Amino acid sequence: MQVRDDYRSLGGPEKAAILMLSLDEEHATQIFGLMDDEEIREISQTMANLGTVNSEVVERLFVEFAEQISSTGSLVGTMASTERALGNALGEERVATIMEEIRGPAGRTMWDKLANVNETVLANYLKNEYPQTVAVIMSKIKSEHASRVLTTLPETFAMEVISRMLRMEAVQKEVVDDVERTLRNEFMSNLARTQTQDSHEMMSEIFNSLDRGTEDRFMGMLEERNRESAERIRALMFTFDDLAKIDPAGIQTLLRAVDKDKLGTALKGASDTVKDLFFDNMSERAAKILREDMAAMGPVRLRDVDEAQAEMVSNAKDLAAKGEIMIAEGGADDELVY
């Protein structure tokens, strides 16, 4: 049989066949598990007809393979590809546990993870469970977190849970394991799926960062192609005019945080409603000085106004995220977002 000793004559399927033959059975099986039937047929047939390959050719193939892998920019790992790869080597239950660790809130144990789940989210799930089950969960998480969850639960249901907790004796390990398994399989897996950011929310954040001219241009083009998406993005965007949703105490907090040189520039392009909101929350003397400074500015470039307003919006978002100010959503119930 002819020995293959010319590396330049090898085609792609032959190179793949040599590489597969060089691997041990375990690794070869894992790689085959990632291929479709047509790929397996082609490589298998090439392997069967390969014949003898010179060791120098094999070594050169390994060098080329290593160089391409180290220099490529197209090796991408995803949740789906990782789960698929693990599935070929591990059992379904172990894969589910590992992927839940990756996707879910950080924490070594299930009870650590629950500590990182917002009390409203957790309460919305628990209100549909048996009070005894909720009592077990409340007894396992930190008292501060449990108190917030109980406060968020419907009052009658919360009292039933409290009664069960007061009567509860030592919980059998089997019961705790069963509750933990349910939380992992139902709650955490659903939570991981819902944590993916909505595409319209992501685009609203991007649009918030655009200058006004670019934003108007993109929004106009989007309205022509997909009016519904444009309206959803606009509703999610937080603009300078939305500062009017901040209560007086929040405006005063924001005033202490903003660059005073940028404030006048930002208000030059503001609506009368927003201007009055800021002036009304200053001392009479400070408001008078700011009005005079704005008048002395004369015409201001729209780009400078946009930059100043964007900086103030960013400051407001940071303060809201820290809980230092509250921004009303403006819905029917005037719900507050912290």
Residue pairs with C-beta under 8 A, 6 or more apart in sequence:
1 51
1 52
2 51
2 52
3 51
3 52
3 53
3 54
4 10
4 50
4 51
4 52
4 53
4 54
4 57
5 54
5 56
5 57
6 57
7 56
7 57
7 60
7 61
10 18
10 57
10 61
13 42
13 43
13 46
14 46
14 50
15 61
16 43
16 46
17 43
17 46
17 47
17 50
18 50
18 53
18 57
18 58
18 61
19 61
19 65
20 28
20 31
20 32
20 43
20 47
21 47
21 50
22 58
22 62
23 31
29 88
30 85
30 88
30 89
32 40
33 88
34 84
34 85
34 88
35 43
69 75
79 99
79 102
79 103
82 99
82 102
83 95
83 99
86 94
86 95
86 98
86 99
87 95
90 98
96 184
96 185
96 189
97 184
100 184
100 188
100 189
100 192
103 188
103 189
103 192
103 195
104 113
104 188
104 191
104 192
105 113
105 116
105 117
105 188
105 191
106 112
106 113
106 116
107 113
107 114
107 115
107 116
110 180
110 183
110 184
110 188
111 140
111 141
113 188
114 122
114 137
114 140
114 141
114 145
114 183
115 141
115 142
115 145
117 191
119 145
119 148
119 149
119 151
119 152
120 152
121 191
122 149
123 149
123 152
123 153
125 187
126 133
126 134
126 137
126 149
126 153
127 153
127 154
127 157
131 157
131 160
131 161
131 163
131 164
132 164
133 179
133 182
134 153
134 161
134 164
135 161
135 164
135 165
135 168
136 168
136 171
136 175
136 176
136 179
137 179
137 183
138 146
138 149
138 150
138 161
138 165
139 146
139 165
139 168
139 171
140 176
141 149
150 158
150 161
150 162
151 158
153 161
200 229
200 232
200 233
200 236
201 236
203 233
204 233
204 234
204 236
204 237
204 238
207 215
207 218
207 219
207 233
207 237
208 237
208 238
208 239
208 310
208 313
209 310
210 218
211 303
211 306
211 307
212 302
212 306
213 302
219 230
219 233
219 234
222 229
222 230
222 233
223 230
238 313
238 316
238 317
238 327
239 313
240 266
240 269
240 270
240 274
240 309
240 310
240 312
240 313
241 270
241 271
241 273
241 274
242 313
242 327
243 251
243 254
243 274
243 277
243 312
243 313
243 316
244 271
244 273
244 274
244 277
245 327
245 328
245 329
245 330
246 254
246 277
246 316
246 325
246 326
246 327
246 328
247 325
247 326
247 328
248 280
248 281
249 325
250 319
250 324
250 325
250 326
250 327
251 277
251 278
251 281
252 281
253 319
253 324
253 325
254 312
254 315
254 316
254 319
254 325
255 263
255 278
255 281
255 282
257 315
257 319
258 266
258 311
258 312
258 315
259 311
262 308
262 311
262 312
263 278
263 290
263 308
263 312
264 290
264 293
264 294
264 297
265 297
265 300
265 304
265 305
265 308
266 305
266 308
266 309
266 311
266 312
267 274
267 275
267 278
267 290
267 294
268 294
268 297
268 300
268 305
269 300
269 302
269 305
269 306
269 309
270 278
270 309
279 287
279 290
279 291
280 287
282 290
316 325
316 327
319 325
320 326
320 327
320 337
320 338
323 338
326 336
326 337
326 338
327 336
327 337
328 334
328 335
328 336
328 337
329 335
329 336
329 337
